[in-house]
Amino acid sequence: MPSTLTEATDPWCLRPGESAALLRDHPWRRFVVLGDSVAEGLCEPVPGYPDVQWADRIAAELRAVRPELAYLNLGLRGLRAHQVRATQLVPALEFRPDLALVVCGGNDAFRPAYDADAVDAELAAMVEALRAAGADVITVGMFDVSHSPAVPEPLRAGIGERMRRLAKHTRALADRLGTLHVHLTDHPLTADPSLYSSDGRHGSARSDAVAAAETLRILGTHLGQPIDQEVRVTGTGAS
């Protein structure tokens, strides 16, 4: 990443006025986030990018349209999918959300014994309960952190295979259950080292900015707002 690049000039981030257009007249008033450290917001600062994590960015943009929006982030680092469901689903439902973001499974996929079907079952249970309660649900195929320079070379192939299996399964689950799915795993920047933190497990402030842009574009598509496909597909056209 060129040292002069900032969020304002990054072609993969939101352009001025884009979020307002995407979320114009959106219906959501109660936004809840469930998940692990990605949901909680562990990201490494990057010069030129505000130190604001992904879910907080989404909430801020939703509030820019509806200042009364209530926001609850239950995300907690280190949790596996079954722990997210066991500890967060009940309080999430008690919050009475109409929009929910569910992101977990990464801690499962980091383990060689990753059980994709078991993680699928946990994700499905959360999504189905939230949908039954009347919430639109966002699911995520995360950036492939095996590209992080901090991941030891001997571990890179195995982690990458499992992260991509998690993303593939989550996308299939999203198709089956009708979620608003954000697929970051095959994003053109996924192999860019600037997206990852020095711990080899999390993202940077840049990755959170890019993820927020992609998430808001998915929400805009759901709302029927026009999306600039040149920006989305090629990353060109940013101000």
DARAQUI-V554164 format. One line per field, one symbol per residue. ss: DSSP state (~ for helix, > for strand, _ for the rest). phi: phi as a letter, one per 30 degrees, with the letter a starting at -180 (. if undefined). psi: psi as a letter, one per 30 degrees, with the letter a starting at -180 (. if undefined). Layout:
ss: ???
phi: ???
psi: ???
This chain:
ss: _________________~~~~~_______>>>>>>_~~~~__>>_>__>____~~~~~~~~~~~~____>>>>_______~~~~~~~~~~~~~~____>>>>>__~~~~______~~~~~~~~~~~~~~~~~___>>>>>>___~~~_____~~~~~~~~~~~~~~~~~~~~~~~~~__>>>>_________~~~>______>>~~~~~~~~~~~~~~~~~~______~~~~~~_____
phi: .edddbddcddccdceidddddceidcdbbcbbblcddddjdbcebejbedbdeddddddddddcbedecbbccebeiddedddddccdddddddhdcbbccbajdddddcedecddddedddddddddddddjcdbccbcdeddddddddeedcddddddddddeddddddddddcidcccccdceececddddcdddibbcceddddddddddddddddddiddcddddddcicjdd
psi: kkffkleffjfflklkfeeeeegkglfkfjkkkkabfeeehjkkkkkfkkikleeeeeeeeeffejffkkkkjfkkkfklefeeeeffeeeeeffhlfkkkjjlfefeffkfgkjeeeeeeeeeeeeeeeeffgkkkklkjlkjfffkffkkeffeeeeeeeeeeeeeeeeeeeeefhljkjjfegkfgfgkfffllffgflaleeeeeeeeeeeeeeeeeefgkkkjfeeeefglgl.
